Amino acid sequence: MALPQSLRLSLSPPELELIASEHLVEIVPLIAMEKTAFISGAYGPLRPPNKCRIPLWMATNLKLKKKCHIVSPDWLSVEFLQERLSEETTQQGFSHLPFRFAEISKIILDVASDDVENAEKVRSLLKDLREARQAKSRDGLSQLDHSELSLPNLCSMEINEIRPYFVQAMNVFTQLARQR
């Protein structure tokens, strides 16, 4: 598939979700299963009602087959997200969130919204948080300096979104510096 030049420099959101699906999440299995070996590692055994940590891809597969409940991560709660939104809107830097929070939250909310307390409020807070962080990213790009860039607590999806603009801006800065 032919992609525009700007998209060739970064991964697509589904590709980022695929990478994030290796993240370990906690589940409550509804079926018993012995330890199973995969290329990425061995997971299990699954014994209801004991919690178990497995990759997100496996948890979503089991959830879609109604064979487990996904335990929502601590950071995927209304209280936590409200705190982070407050930090985003009142402080200059980016608040600390898991590196792949956008991808993981999308997968969990798409597949297991019934396992997330107050799922619609969480979706709304994630959207507000994303908009606040995008505004900060745009402001940061407008103040680019060719000698240094520091964006601590930026997440994978955000890095991926600004990568094409950043690379192009740094190329222009380099050309201007050479002309001096």
C-alpha positions in Angstrom: 0.0 0.0 0.0 1.4 3.4 -1.0 1.5 5.8 2.0 2.0 9.5 2.0 5.6 10.5 2.7 4.6 11.9 6.1 3.2 8.6 7.3 6.3 6.6 6.3 8.3 8.0 9.1 6.1 6.6 11.9 3.9 3.6 12.8 0.2 3.6 12.3 -2.1 3.5 15.4 -3.0 -0.2 14.8 0.7 -1.0 14.7 1.2 0.7 18.0 -1.7 -1.2 19.4 -0.1 -4.5 18.2 3.1 -3.6 20.0 1.2 -2.6 23.2 -0.7 -5.9 23.1 2.5 -7.5 24.6 1.9 -5.6 27.8 0.9 -7.9 30.7 -2.5 -7.3 32.3 -4.3 -9.0 35.1 -7.3 -11.2 34.5 -9.8 -13.3 36.4 -10.1 -16.5 34.4 -13.5 -18.2 34.0 -11.9 -21.4 32.8 -9.1 -23.6 33.9 -6.1 -23.9 31.6 -2.6 -25.4 32.1 0.5 -23.3 31.6 0.8 -22.7 27.8 4.0 -21.8 26.0 4.1 -19.2 23.2 6.9 -17.5 21.3 6.7 -14.5 23.7 6.8 -16.7 26.8 4.8 -19.2 28.9 1.6 -18.0 30.6 -0.6 -19.6 33.1 -1.8 -21.8 34.6 -5.3 -20.3 34.8 -7.3 -21.3 37.8 -10.6 -19.6 38.5 -11.0 -17.4 40.6 -7.3 -16.7 41.1 -5.9 -13.7 39.2 -3.2 -14.2 36.6 -1.0 -11.9 34.5 -1.0 -12.5 30.8 -0.3 -10.5 27.7 -3.1 -8.1 26.6 -3.5 -10.0 23.2 -4.3 -13.2 25.1 -6.6 -11.4 27.5 -8.6 -9.8 24.7 -8.8 -13.2 23.0 -10.1 -14.9 26.1 -12.5 -11.9 26.9 -14.0 -12.1 23.4 -14.7 -15.8 24.0 -16.2 -14.9 27.4 -13.5 -16.9 29.2 -12.2 -14.2 31.5 -12.7 -10.8 33.0 -9.9 -8.2 32.5 -8.9 -6.4 35.7 -8.7 -2.7 34.9 -5.3 -1.2 35.5 -5.1 1.2 38.5 -4.4 4.1 36.1 -7.6 3.4 34.1 -9.9 4.8 36.8 -11.9 8.0 37.0 -10.0 9.3 40.1 -6.5 8.7 38.6 -7.4 10.2 35.2 -9.1 13.3 36.9 -5.8 13.9 38.8 -3.8 13.6 35.7 -6.1 15.9 33.8 -5.8 18.5 36.6 -2.0 18.2 36.4 -2.1 18.6 32.6 -4.2 21.8 32.8 -2.4 23.4 35.7 1.3 22.4 35.2 3.7 23.2 32.4 5.2 19.7 31.9 3.5 16.5 30.9 2.0 14.4 33.8 3.3 10.9 34.3 1.3 8.2 32.6 2.2 4.7 31.4 4.2 4.9 28.1 1.5 3.0 26.2 -1.5 4.3 28.0 -3.4 5.4 24.9 -3.1 2.1 23.1 -3.8 -0.1 26.1 -6.8 1.9 27.2 -8.2 1.8 23.7 -7.9 -2.0 23.5 -9.4 -2.5 27.0 -12.3 -0.1 26.4 -13.0 -1.6 23.0 -13.0 -5.2 24.2 -13.8 -5.1 27.9 -15.7 -1.9 28.7 -17.9 -3.9 30.9 -14.9 -4.7 33.1 -14.0 -1.0 33.5 -15.8 0.9 36.2 -17.5 4.0 34.8 -16.3 3.2 31.3 -18.0 6.2 29.6 -16.6 8.7 32.1 -13.1 7.1 31.6 -13.5 7.5 27.8 -14.4 11.1 28.3 -11.5 11.8 30.6 -9.0 10.0 28.3 -10.3 12.2 25.4 -9.9 15.4 27.5 -6.4 14.2 28.6 -5.4 13.5 25.1 -6.6 17.0 23.9 -4.7 18.7 26.7 -1.5 16.8 25.9 -1.8 17.4 22.2 -2.1 21.2 22.9 1.1 21.0 24.9 2.8 19.1 22.2 1.8 21.7 19.6 3.1 24.5 21.8 6.3 22.6 22.3 6.8 22.2 18.6 6.3 25.9 18.0 9.2 26.5 20.4 11.6 24.0 18.9 15.3 24.7 19.4 17.8 22.8 17.1 20.3 22.2 19.9 18.0 20.5 22.5 14.6 18.9 22.9 13.3 17.6 26.2 9.8 16.2 26.4 9.7 14.0 29.5 6.6 11.8 30.1 5.6 11.9 26.4 3.8 8.6 25.5 4.4 6.4 22.5 1.3 7.5 20.6 2.2 11.2 21.1 5.8 10.6 20.1 4.6 8.8 17.0 2.2 11.7 16.1 4.9 14.5 16.3 7.7 12.4 14.8 7.1 13.5 11.1 6.8 17.2 12.0 9.8 17.0 14.4 12.0 15.3 11.8 11.1 17.9 9.1 11.6 20.8 11.5 15.0 19.5 12.6 16.0 19.1 8.9 15.1 22.7 8.3 17.0 23.8 11.5 20.1 21.9 10.3 20.0 23.5 6.9 19.6 27.0 8.4 22.5 26.3 10.8 24.8 25.2 7.9 24.0 28.5 6.0 25.2 30.7 8.9 
